Amino acid sequence: MRLATIREGDTTRAVRLDGDHYVDLGVADVGELLRRPGWRAAAASPGPARRADGLTYAPVVPRPGKIVCVGLNYRTHIKEMGRDLPRYPTLFAKYPEALIGADDAIELPPESEALDWEAELAVVIGAPVRRATPEQAAAAIAGFSVLNDVTARDWQYRSPQWLQGKTFEATAPFGPVLVTPDELPGQVAPALTLTCHVDGVRTQRADTSDLVFSPVELVGYVSSILTLHPGDVLATGTPGGVGHARTPARYLTEGARLETEIAGIGRLSNLVRRP
């Protein structure tokens, strides 16, 4: 299934996308859907189909209870940053205020002069899970989406803690859809090509097979720390090609177009502008 949260005026609706049509699922957003017992059956239920032309997408889960991000999880990115492969995942947080929809504008913070791109595969949780075995972790994955962990590098490196550079408001596009594992090659270990373009120039390209820690391993690791709940999001890290690692460094500027795509899931297209 392909699930999305769409905007209708001042409200949102959770929908299932079936080709060029959609079915309203009767709840406000995908996060609310995932919190309902038996959400898979409810999401698959038949209903009146409407044309999907001109839909406007909110973040696929507009207000996750937790957004846990993973740094340094692609071998190519770790190498370009001059680091050794990690023994354990590097974790940091992002807050829901950072999230925007698939076609929304990224707000260029006036406080930063080093806004960078980080294309990522996002894992969305579909069942409560704590200290998960690999089997439990796999079963807890509702599906996958696309996220760009846009980062203010000058704020990120003000201290050893990355949070302040990672969660500027209205900077992180997330969506357009959640795709359930059965729709993807490799299922909960999806084999997908991820790309990022800035103003039409490709900056990142990788296969998710380059991940150091897989989605299932990440769910197991994070759930050993705290309970993951339906609608929580794990951002699995970015591959090589970020602007900060270039010589000279390159960053997003006003009027730039950032495009993030994962084959089999979808595409984000976001204009960068001053708030």
Wavefront OBJ file of the C-alpha trace (Angstrom):
o trace
v 0.000 0.000 0.000
v 0.929 3.615 -0.548
v -0.403 5.922 2.166
v -0.288 9.716 2.334
v -1.510 12.693 4.316
v -3.049 15.230 1.976
v -4.214 18.780 2.622
v -7.797 19.850 2.069
v -8.058 23.537 2.881
v -7.176 23.978 6.549
v -7.470 20.257 7.321
v -5.653 17.068 6.388
v -6.811 13.589 5.461
v -5.121 10.186 5.418
v -5.519 8.464 2.060
v -4.501 5.323 0.212
v -3.177 5.938 -3.271
v -4.250 3.444 -5.928
v -2.628 4.464 -9.187
v -4.175 7.746 -10.312
v -6.948 7.566 -7.683
v -7.110 7.803 -3.911
v -9.388 6.501 -1.169
v -10.100 8.580 1.941
v -9.334 6.488 5.048
v -11.532 8.449 7.436
v -8.838 9.856 9.723
v -6.918 13.111 9.763
v -3.432 11.819 8.943
v -1.266 8.730 8.578
v 0.011 9.056 12.138
v -3.542 8.791 13.470
v -4.180 5.814 11.193
v -1.103 3.951 12.485
v -2.177 4.435 16.088
v -5.437 2.557 15.467
v -5.528 -1.205 16.145
v -5.838 -3.130 12.911
v -4.655 -0.192 10.809
v -3.469 -2.411 7.954
v -6.929 -3.865 7.387
v -8.504 -0.421 7.707
v -6.054 1.055 5.206
v -6.767 -1.728 2.707
v -10.556 -1.414 2.960
v -12.436 -0.498 -0.202
v -14.019 2.909 -0.500
v -15.051 5.550 -3.002
v -12.155 6.347 -5.327
v -11.384 9.909 -6.343
v -8.986 11.280 -8.924
v -5.589 12.026 -7.445
v -4.886 15.004 -9.713
v -3.471 18.053 -7.988
v -3.080 16.631 -4.498
v -1.117 18.679 -1.977
v 0.912 16.590 0.453
v 1.532 17.326 4.117
v 4.401 15.510 5.864
v 3.323 11.869 5.664
v 3.240 11.750 9.489
v 2.733 15.414 10.397
v 3.604 15.201 14.095
v 5.581 12.088 15.009
v 6.015 11.500 18.714
v 9.699 10.909 18.044
v 12.023 11.549 15.123
v 15.254 9.649 15.779
v 17.981 10.336 13.247
v 21.095 8.321 12.516
v 24.361 9.985 11.600
v 27.213 8.413 9.674
v 25.347 5.336 8.435
v 26.458 5.124 4.787
v 29.940 3.842 4.182
v 30.587 6.404 1.433
v 29.544 9.330 3.650
v 31.624 8.084 6.579
v 34.674 7.922 4.337
v 34.157 11.392 2.854
v 33.894 12.815 6.384
v 37.213 11.150 7.277
v 35.842 8.816 9.954
v 36.039 5.111 10.790
v 33.002 2.835 10.504
v 31.062 3.059 13.777
v 30.555 0.199 16.189
v 27.183 1.601 17.274
v 24.690 3.933 15.581
v 25.143 7.663 16.127
v 21.750 8.986 17.236
v 20.299 12.480 17.472
v 16.800 13.950 17.465
v 14.712 16.147 15.224
v 11.434 17.789 16.241
v 8.127 17.834 14.331
v 8.336 21.604 13.729
v 11.181 20.886 11.297
v 8.962 18.823 8.983
v 7.396 20.115 5.764
v 5.493 18.468 2.929
v 6.797 17.020 -0.309
v 6.427 20.253 -2.286
v 6.591 22.862 0.482
v 9.249 25.564 0.596
v 12.310 25.058 2.783
v 12.794 28.088 5.024
v 16.350 29.390 4.731
v 17.195 30.445 8.302
v 18.567 33.981 8.477
v 20.770 32.751 11.332
v 22.656 30.258 9.126
v 25.011 30.599 6.184
v 25.648 26.869 5.742
v 22.398 25.023 4.999
v 23.228 21.587 3.598
v 21.283 18.692 2.061
v 21.101 15.088 3.350
v 18.837 12.705 1.419
v 17.582 9.838 3.578
v 15.394 6.751 3.736
v 12.881 7.129 6.570
v 11.445 4.223 8.556
v 7.935 4.704 9.977
v 6.894 2.615 12.969
v 3.527 0.834 12.912
v 3.368 -0.972 16.285
v 4.663 -0.374 19.819
v 7.989 -2.093 20.313
v 10.515 -2.252 23.163
v 13.769 -4.225 23.241
v 12.801 -5.768 19.934
v 14.193 -8.991 18.576
v 14.970 -8.861 14.847
v 11.612 -10.500 14.142
v 9.752 -8.008 16.332
v 11.643 -5.087 14.804
v 10.742 -6.210 11.289
v 7.079 -6.612 12.240
v 7.024 -3.099 13.771
v 8.001 -1.382 10.510
v 4.869 0.095 8.914
v 6.761 1.266 5.874
v 9.277 3.617 4.342
v 9.303 7.186 3.112
v 11.674 9.887 1.852
v 13.197 12.556 4.094
v 15.850 15.210 3.623
v 17.660 15.992 6.876
v 18.496 19.553 5.842
v 21.222 20.723 8.242
v 22.615 24.091 9.319
v 26.265 23.036 9.416
v 27.487 26.223 11.112
v 25.065 25.539 13.986
v 25.649 21.789 13.996
v 29.352 22.237 14.727
v 29.015 24.972 17.338
v 29.316 22.197 19.903
v 29.895 18.421 19.986
v 26.097 17.951 20.162
v 24.463 18.133 16.707
v 20.852 18.874 17.666
v 20.912 22.644 17.203
v 21.903 22.339 13.550
v 19.471 19.543 12.779
v 16.038 20.856 13.660
v 15.568 24.387 12.362
v 11.879 24.955 11.778
v 10.380 24.185 8.332
v 13.549 22.739 6.814
v 12.997 18.962 6.488
v 10.756 17.667 3.668
v 9.158 14.301 4.478
v 6.949 12.211 2.189
v 5.198 12.210 -0.163
v 3.993 8.724 0.804
v 4.559 5.805 3.129
v 5.089 2.581 1.179
v 4.530 -0.678 3.039
v 7.417 -3.175 2.927
v 5.552 -5.728 0.796
v 5.602 -3.206 -2.086
v 9.413 -2.901 -2.113
v 12.274 -5.138 -3.245
v 13.866 -6.567 -0.124
v 10.809 -5.656 1.990
v 12.103 -4.569 5.444
v 15.640 -4.562 3.996
v 14.742 -2.555 0.902
v 17.197 -2.394 -1.983
v 16.501 1.098 -3.312
v 18.351 3.808 -5.194
v 18.431 7.189 -3.483
v 19.307 10.421 -5.312
v 19.506 14.112 -4.516
v 19.684 17.014 -6.977
v 20.314 20.702 -6.361
v 19.190 22.967 -9.215
v 19.093 19.949 -11.513
v 22.652 18.786 -10.714
v 22.949 15.417 -9.049
v 24.740 15.690 -5.709
v 24.021 12.296 -4.115
v 23.373 8.814 -5.411
v 23.519 5.593 -3.400
v 21.905 2.237 -2.868
v 20.475 1.489 0.537
v 22.681 -1.626 0.570
v 25.473 0.811 1.553
v 23.865 1.293 4.979
v 26.051 0.213 7.881
v 23.042 -0.412 10.169
v 19.904 -1.749 8.474
v 16.352 -0.574 9.257
v 15.686 -3.702 11.329
v 18.928 -3.258 13.266
v 18.079 0.389 13.943
v 14.601 -0.422 15.237
v 16.126 -3.028 17.535
v 18.846 -0.685 18.769
v 16.640 2.353 19.380
v 13.937 0.245 21.029
v 16.501 -0.982 23.528
v 16.657 2.633 24.781
v 12.972 3.560 24.720
v 9.634 2.348 23.429
v 8.922 3.151 19.803
v 5.274 3.957 19.108
v 3.166 3.982 15.926
v 4.001 7.030 13.847
v 7.529 7.424 15.216
v 10.161 7.986 12.539
v 13.745 6.787 12.153
v 15.831 8.672 9.589
v 18.508 6.193 8.532
v 21.339 8.530 7.501
v 22.664 10.057 4.305
v 25.169 8.863 1.689
v 28.185 10.715 0.342
v 27.812 13.896 -1.660
v 26.769 16.456 0.952
v 27.757 20.056 0.340
v 29.798 20.428 3.525
v 32.269 17.748 2.381
v 33.042 19.492 -0.935
v 36.075 21.651 -1.689
v 35.038 24.400 -1.609
v 31.967 23.666 0.483
v 28.618 24.280 -1.188
v 25.374 25.168 0.569
v 21.747 25.850 -0.260
v 20.931 29.433 -1.200
v 17.738 31.387 -1.699
v 15.917 30.259 -4.836
v 17.637 26.860 -5.033
v 15.552 23.783 -5.867
v 16.250 20.672 -3.770
v 14.965 17.370 -5.175
v 15.159 14.129 -3.217
v 14.017 10.813 -4.659
v 13.995 7.152 -3.683
v 13.040 4.789 -6.482
v 9.892 2.862 -5.625
v 8.787 5.382 -2.987
v 8.600 8.900 -4.364
v 10.085 12.320 -4.852
v 10.353 15.535 -2.877
v 10.781 18.867 -4.703
v 11.370 21.893 -2.504
v 12.231 25.502 -3.239
v 14.558 27.207 -0.773
v 13.354 30.637 0.321
v 13.660 33.165 3.104
v 10.826 33.014 5.673
l 1 2 3 4 5 6 7 8 9 10 11 12 13 14 15 16 17 18 19 20 21 22 23 24 25 26 27 28 29 30 31 32 33 34 35 36 37 38 39 40 41 42 43 44 45 46 47 48 49 50 51 52 53 54 55 56 57 58 59 60 61 62 63 64 65 66 67 68 69 70 71 72 73 74 75 76 77 78 79 80 81 82 83 84 85 86 87 88 89 90 91 92 93 94 95 96 97 98 99 100 101 102 103 104 105 106 107 108 109 110 111 112 113 114 115 116 117 118 119 120 121 122 123 124 125 126 127 128 129 130 131 132 133 134 135 136 137 138 139 140 141 142 143 144 145 146 147 148 149 150 151 152 153 154 155 156 157 158 159 160 161 162 163 164 165 166 167 168 169 170 171 172 173 174 175 176 177 178 179 180 181 182 183 184 185 186 187 188 189 190 191 192 193 194 195 196 197 198 199 200 201 202 203 204 205 206 207 208 209 210 211 212 213 214 215 216 217 218 219 220 221 222 223 224 225 226 227 228 229 230 231 232 233 234 235 236 237 238 239 240 241 242 243 244 245 246 247 248 249 250 251 252 253 254 255 256 257 258 259 260 261 262 263 264 265 266 267 268 269 270 271 272 273 274 275
